[in-house]
Amino acid sequence: MANGRRKIAVIGAGNVGATCAFVLAQMKVADIVLLDIYEGFAKGKALDMSQNANVLNYDGRITGTADYNDIAGAEVVVVTSGFPRQPGMTREDLIGKNADIVSQVGQGIREHAPDSVVIVVTNPLDLMTYHMQKVTGFPAERVIGQAGVLDSARMAHFIALELGCAEEDVSPMVLGGHGDTMVPLPRYTTVGGIPITQLMSQDRIDAIAARTASGGGEIVKLLERGSAFYAPGSAAAVMAESVLNDRKRMLPASCLLSGQYGLDDVYIGVPCIIGAAGVERTFELELTADELSSLQGSGNFYKTQLSELLGY
Ligand code: APR
């Protein structure tokens, strides 16, 4: 039955998509449409989540579908469809299979939710976000990649463990690509307003930065089947809510660069403001020569991959 509520679509009802939908349901911001190629899978997850509404006191409608007509009117579309990593794989190993899925999903979004803001979670993240922008033809500010919120949260957790402090007091900053080339920025990472460079030794900071960069791989190895989903799904939900409610959260996210940091025509993680229009503004931080060269190295790595593996 039609109602006056707003709509978010989540494509892919797997681990990341279902988690994202579940977190969004608890935020009570919109009705949620969960779309998967396996209709019963999407419907089953949606029904299970709907039956949880009484337990957790949320009231938006959650429906499952395989039909793109059902995403019409969605203001935000979160894309999680695609294969996750298995032990021993890099995110880039997923590129062929997941590019085909993003092509298919992107066409569905272009046709049925042409005014939406798209948040991509499918890996390899920065490459798939670029591909999604090309497939939809949406302006770049309406296609954003989720990675920085997750990578920063991983770093925050390791810092909180190290200092024995509350997670919420850590303000982390991780830029660059969502992979081995990510660029944790300890100089811009604070706890209760104090830079971590004043709170722990360089050795410990280096160890935390390294563990952050391989944070997803650590989980893939432990799980032995599939990859992380609680934090990635929640991170995407936070971004979606910032768009839907025009919160203008300042978050790191994968954005199309056009000259910032000396990089052009590549998606990579930078700080930005996320609101109703999508990426409303990106920020160019002052970086040391080493930090800048790491970020440019990350951007250039993805530029090469875009041309060699995706033909851009
Ligand atoms: N259209 C819609 N859904 C699809 C399509 C498609 N063309 N192809 C696959 N899917 C669905 C699958 O049916 C599955 O339900 O995508 C879902 C993926 O779920 P999982 O296998 O559980 O993977 P998940 O852990 O959720 O990861 C999804 O997010 O973090 C990234 O690297 C991860 O690329 C992976 C993606």
Residues whose N, C-alpha, C, O or C-beta is under 5 A from the ligand:
A	BS01	APR	G12 A13 G14 N15 V16 G17 L35 D36 I37 Y38 T80 S81 G82 F83 P84 R85 I101 Q104 V121 T122 N123 S227 A228 F229 P232
